[in-house]
Amino acid sequence: MDYSIYFPEIGQEIWHFKSLPRAMEFAKELIYFLPEKANGRIVKADFLSEAKGRFDRKWFAPKGGLWMAISIYDEFLIEHSSLISLIFGLAMCRCANYFGINEAKIKWINDLHFNGKKIGGVLIEKFDHWYIAGIGLNVNNALPSNLPAISFKEILGKEISIFQVLENILYWLRYYFGFLRFYERKKLEEENLTNLIVEDFKLFSDTIGRCIIYTHDLDEEEILAIGKAFDITEKGTLLIRDTSSEEILEIFSGEIFYIL
């Protein structure tokens, strides 16, 4: 079933710039000035001069990559808030697969990597009643040699059309957000339905079954747990069995690092 029909708003309006400091900040401003079509609006730039990742870490966003922000109105049930983050990783992974990068995997929550090197990442912020997500995907851009990162171009040995990548990733965002709308409607009607977001995460991620280090922020060097990620719940939270205490932790945010 093509669930994209249930969320057609995504990508109906796209703002494209040669350069911006940060696409996410501009997306927030547009919500106030032009709220009518803000749900699903895309802000894209060829180059971001002040791109940031989690905890204000610098993100290199030169020409050749896909740098965009999307605003999504928070219409969803609160118990499904953790599923939102999974959707962005799934969309990036499906996009990579479409272009022939079948070894691309999602590291929980939504980092896209290839043999341990990062292809893309997502930063999500709550802004009033909105989700603002910044998506960075290394497509044709050159990368600093000291970073554990890789691009579509380097993996495939050829350049890929940025607009084809954008078109594909927008389809998968419509697909998974459309499924979430459909899923919640069926839940409210008390109909049972398999959670496709969770099932596809298990299919496209290599996190389940891995030994990991879990921390809130790597820069703080505070390890909260070392254990095995053994499942993901219907809510989208990750379950970890701590090796020292055998306690089961349910986490919805933070950072994980693979040991084995």
C-alpha positions as CSV (number, residue, x, y, z in Angstrom):
1,M,0.0,0.0,0.0
2,D,1.3,3.4,-0.9
3,Y,0.9,5.4,2.3
4,S,2.4,8.5,0.8
5,I,-1.2,9.5,-0.3
6,Y,-2.1,10.1,3.3
7,F,0.5,12.9,3.8
8,P,0.7,14.8,0.4
9,E,1.7,18.1,2.0
10,I,5.4,17.1,2.3
11,G,7.3,18.9,-0.4
12,Q,4.4,20.8,-1.8
13,E,6.3,24.0,-1.1
14,I,10.1,24.1,-1.4
15,W,12.3,27.2,-0.8
16,H,15.7,26.8,-2.4
17,F,18.7,29.1,-1.7
18,K,22.3,29.2,-2.8
19,S,23.4,29.6,0.8
20,L,22.0,30.1,4.3
21,P,23.5,30.2,7.7
22,R,21.0,27.5,9.0
23,A,18.0,26.1,7.2
24,M,16.3,25.1,10.4
25,E,16.2,28.7,11.7
26,F,14.8,30.0,8.4
27,A,12.1,27.2,8.5
28,K,11.1,28.5,12.0
29,E,10.8,32.1,10.7
30,L,8.6,31.0,7.8
31,I,6.1,29.3,10.2
32,Y,5.3,32.7,11.7
33,F,5.3,34.7,8.4
34,L,3.6,32.1,6.1
35,P,1.9,29.6,8.3
36,E,-0.7,28.4,5.8
37,K,1.6,25.9,3.9
38,A,4.1,25.3,6.7
39,N,3.1,21.7,7.3
40,G,5.6,19.7,5.1
41,R,7.4,22.8,3.9
42,I,11.0,22.3,2.8
43,V,13.9,24.8,3.1
44,K,16.9,23.7,1.1
45,A,20.3,25.4,0.5
46,D,23.3,24.5,-1.6
47,F,25.6,25.6,1.2
48,L,25.1,26.2,4.9
49,S,27.6,28.4,6.6
50,E,26.7,27.7,10.2
51,A,25.4,24.1,10.1
52,K,25.2,22.3,13.4
53,G,24.4,18.8,14.6
54,R,23.4,17.7,18.1
55,F,24.8,19.7,21.0
56,D,25.9,22.5,18.6
57,R,28.5,20.3,17.0
58,K,29.8,21.7,13.8
59,W,28.4,20.1,10.6
60,F,30.2,20.6,7.3
61,A,27.7,21.5,4.7
62,P,29.4,22.5,1.5
63,K,28.0,22.6,-2.0
64,G,27.3,19.1,-3.4
65,G,25.4,17.7,-0.4
66,L,21.7,17.7,0.4
67,W,21.0,20.2,3.2
68,M,17.4,20.8,4.1
69,A,15.0,21.5,6.8
70,I,11.3,20.4,7.0
71,S,8.5,21.6,9.3
72,I,5.9,19.1,10.4
73,Y,2.9,20.1,12.5
74,D,2.7,17.9,15.7
75,E,-0.7,16.3,15.1
76,F,0.3,13.0,16.5
77,L,-0.5,11.1,19.6
78,I,2.0,11.8,22.4
79,E,2.8,8.1,22.8
80,H,4.1,8.0,19.2
81,S,6.5,10.9,19.6
82,S,9.5,8.6,19.5
83,L,8.4,7.2,16.1
84,I,9.0,10.7,14.5
85,S,12.7,10.4,14.8
86,L,12.8,6.9,13.3
87,I,11.0,8.2,10.2
88,F,13.8,10.4,9.1
89,G,16.4,7.7,9.4
90,L,14.2,5.3,7.4
91,A,13.7,7.9,4.6
92,M,17.4,8.4,4.3
93,C,18.1,4.7,4.3
94,R,15.4,3.9,1.7
95,C,16.8,6.7,-0.5
96,A,20.4,5.3,-0.2
97,N,19.0,1.8,-1.2
98,Y,17.2,3.3,-4.2
99,F,20.5,4.6,-5.6
100,G,22.2,1.2,-5.0
101,I,23.8,1.7,-1.6
102,N,22.3,-1.5,-0.1
103,E,24.9,-1.7,2.7
104,A,23.6,1.6,4.2
105,K,22.2,1.0,7.7
106,I,20.5,3.2,10.3
107,K,22.2,3.5,13.7
108,W,19.6,4.4,16.3
109,I,18.1,7.0,16.4
110,N,18.5,8.2,12.8
111,D,22.2,8.3,11.7
112,L,22.8,6.8,8.3
113,H,26.1,5.0,7.9
114,F,28.1,2.8,5.6
115,N,30.7,0.4,7.1
116,G,31.1,2.7,10.1
117,K,31.3,5.9,8.1
118,K,28.5,8.5,8.4
119,I,26.5,9.3,5.2
120,G,23.8,11.4,6.8
121,G,22.3,12.7,10.0
122,V,19.2,14.4,11.4
123,L,18.7,17.0,14.0
124,I,15.1,17.4,15.3
125,E,13.8,20.3,17.5
126,K,10.4,21.0,18.9
127,F,9.3,24.5,18.1
128,D,5.9,25.4,19.6
129,H,3.5,22.9,18.1
130,W,6.0,21.9,15.3
131,Y,8.8,19.5,14.6
132,I,11.7,21.1,12.8
133,A,14.0,18.6,11.3
134,G,17.4,19.4,9.7
135,I,18.6,16.7,7.3
136,G,22.1,16.5,6.1
137,L,23.1,13.9,3.5
138,N,26.5,13.6,1.9
139,V,25.8,13.2,-1.8
140,N,28.5,14.7,-4.1
141,N,30.3,16.9,-1.6
142,A,33.9,16.6,-0.6
143,L,34.6,15.6,3.0
144,P,37.4,16.5,5.4
145,S,39.9,13.6,5.5
146,N,39.9,13.4,9.3
147,L,36.2,12.7,9.6
148,P,34.7,9.2,9.6
149,A,32.2,10.2,6.9
150,I,31.5,9.1,3.3
151,S,29.3,10.3,0.4
152,F,27.1,8.8,-2.2
153,K,29.6,9.8,-4.8
154,E,32.5,8.1,-3.0
155,I,30.5,4.9,-2.5
156,L,29.1,4.7,-6.0
157,G,32.0,6.2,-7.9
158,K,29.9,8.7,-9.7
159,E,27.9,11.9,-9.1
160,I,24.2,11.6,-8.3
161,S,21.6,14.3,-9.1
162,I,20.8,16.2,-5.9
163,F,17.2,16.8,-7.2
164,Q,16.7,13.1,-7.7
165,V,17.9,12.5,-4.2
166,L,15.6,15.2,-2.9
167,E,12.6,13.8,-4.9
168,N,13.3,10.3,-3.5
169,I,13.7,11.2,0.1
170,L,10.6,13.4,0.0
171,Y,8.6,10.4,-1.3
172,W,9.8,8.2,1.7
173,L,9.0,11.0,4.2
174,R,5.4,11.2,2.7
175,Y,5.3,7.4,2.9
176,Y,6.2,7.0,6.5
177,F,4.4,10.1,7.8
178,G,1.4,9.0,5.8
179,F,1.6,5.6,7.4
180,L,1.7,7.2,10.9
181,R,-1.5,9.2,10.1
182,F,-3.2,6.0,8.8
183,Y,-1.9,3.9,11.8
184,E,-3.2,6.4,14.4
185,R,-6.6,6.6,12.7
186,K,-6.9,2.8,12.8
187,K,-5.7,2.8,16.5
188,L,-8.4,5.3,17.4
189,E,-10.9,3.0,15.6
190,E,-9.6,0.2,17.7
191,E,-8.3,-1.7,14.7
192,N,-5.1,-3.7,15.0
193,L,-2.4,-2.8,12.5
194,T,1.3,-3.8,12.3
195,N,3.6,-0.9,13.1
196,L,5.4,-0.5,9.8
197,I,7.8,2.1,11.1
198,V,9.1,-0.2,13.8
199,E,9.2,-3.2,11.5
200,D,11.1,-1.4,8.8
201,F,13.5,0.0,11.4
202,K,14.3,-3.5,12.5
203,L,14.9,-4.4,8.8
204,F,17.1,-1.4,7.8
205,S,19.0,-0.8,11.1
206,D,22.0,-2.7,12.4
207,T,21.4,-1.6,16.0
208,I,19.4,-4.5,17.3
209,G,21.6,-7.2,18.7
210,R,24.7,-4.9,19.0
211,C,26.8,-4.3,22.1
212,I,26.7,-0.6,22.7
213,I,27.7,2.3,24.9
214,Y,24.9,4.6,25.8
215,T,25.4,8.2,26.8
216,H,23.4,11.4,26.7
217,D,26.2,13.4,25.2
218,L,29.6,12.0,24.1
219,D,31.3,15.3,24.7
220,E,30.5,15.1,28.4
221,E,32.2,11.7,28.6
222,E,29.4,10.4,30.8
223,I,28.6,6.7,30.1
224,L,25.1,5.9,31.3
225,A,25.2,2.2,30.3
226,I,27.1,-0.5,28.5
227,G,25.0,-3.3,27.3
228,K,23.2,-5.0,24.4
229,A,20.4,-3.3,22.4
230,F,18.0,-6.2,22.1
231,D,14.7,-4.7,20.9
232,I,12.7,-1.7,19.9
233,T,9.2,-1.1,21.3
234,E,6.0,-0.2,19.5
235,K,6.6,3.4,20.7
236,G,9.9,3.5,18.9
237,T,12.0,3.5,22.1
238,L,15.2,1.3,22.3
239,L,15.6,-1.4,24.9
240,I,19.0,-2.1,26.3
241,R,20.1,-4.8,28.8
242,D,22.8,-3.3,31.0
243,T,25.7,-5.9,31.3
244,S,26.6,-4.9,34.9
245,S,23.2,-4.9,36.5
246,E,21.1,-6.9,34.0
247,E,18.6,-4.0,34.3
248,I,16.6,-3.3,31.2
249,L,16.7,0.4,30.1
250,E,14.2,2.0,27.8
251,I,15.6,5.0,26.0
252,F,14.1,7.6,23.7
253,S,17.0,10.0,23.3
254,G,20.8,10.2,23.6
255,E,23.6,8.6,21.7
256,I,24.8,5.1,21.2
257,F,28.2,3.7,20.1
258,Y,28.8,0.3,18.8
259,I,31.4,-1.9,20.7
260,L,30.9,-5.1,18.7
